[in-house]
Amino acid sequence: MSQGKRRPPIRTFLNSAHDKFGSRSRRFVQVLQSRMESLILLWLFVFGGATTLRIGLAPLPIRSTTDLAQMLLLYGVIALAPIAGYRFAMTAFPANPLPEPTRVRFALFGRWRQLDLLDARKHPAFGPFGIMASLLVGLLLNVPVRSVEFLFAVPAMNHDAPNWAMTILHMMAFDAITMNFVYAVCFVMALRSIPLFPRMLLVTWALDLLLQVAIAHKVAEVANLPAPVAYALGELLSGNVTKVLISVAIWVPYLLLSERVNVTYRSRIAAD
């Protein structure tokens, strides 16, 4: 009785799946790089349309061109912040350099062997591919998520609004502007394999958490804040904190122990 084909061992199957995933992620990142200008135009179009709708639904009437100009300026800065962060980082971190790895190491887990910069770039694990591509997407998605969150949570207002409402508007706008800029910078640093990227991402997460606390304290100091508004704002801020902490829990172990991260951003591999 003839034997059928033997199934490939599980290791072969996993290696094949890993190679396919790596190839697809590489193509995805290359497409992402080539389409960034189109994504920027799409972002401006979508956010501009959403802003127009939001201003049209403003709870208080727009009494003058000054009111309208102030609203448009606020939303315009939010829209342009990630583009400014992207342009700034693209200029500050040129493509294909050979940056020196950071001298002071904080990722002390595991045993590692240092690689020459050229050897690191030739290593199969070098580059923001594989699971790193998922992190790239997550960094980029932070921009529309934070912006849409602002649009839905905070109505368009002019200076006829109460002091507590204007405080919420300005603080939440500052949060969206700052984080849109910083997450765009992180995205470029990851994309261009800049050694400081893991640390920059940790600083960004810390800044995100600090801003949520600062908003809560600032708004709590304002008089006559309605209880339902305070509750809704607290839910929003605690949700933002939870999202950051989940990101930290998921990605910090990967940033510390991943071979790809260590080869790409620290020029080292696991010691034999």
Buried (B, 14 or more C-beta within 10 A) or exposed (E): EEEEEEEEEEEEEEEEEEEEBBEEBBEBBEEBEEEBEEEBEEBBEBBBEBBEEBBEEBEBEBEEEEBBEBBBEBBBBBBBBBBBBBBBBBEEBEEEEEBEBBEEEEBEEEEBEEBEBEEBBEBEBBBBBBBBBBBBBBBBEBBBBBBBBBBEEBBBBBEEBBEBBBBBBBBBBBBBBBBBBBBBBBBBBBBBBBBBBBBBBBEBBEBBBEBBEBBBEBBEEBEEBEEEBBEEBEEBBEEBBEBBEEBBEEBBEBBBEBBBBBBBBBBBBEEE
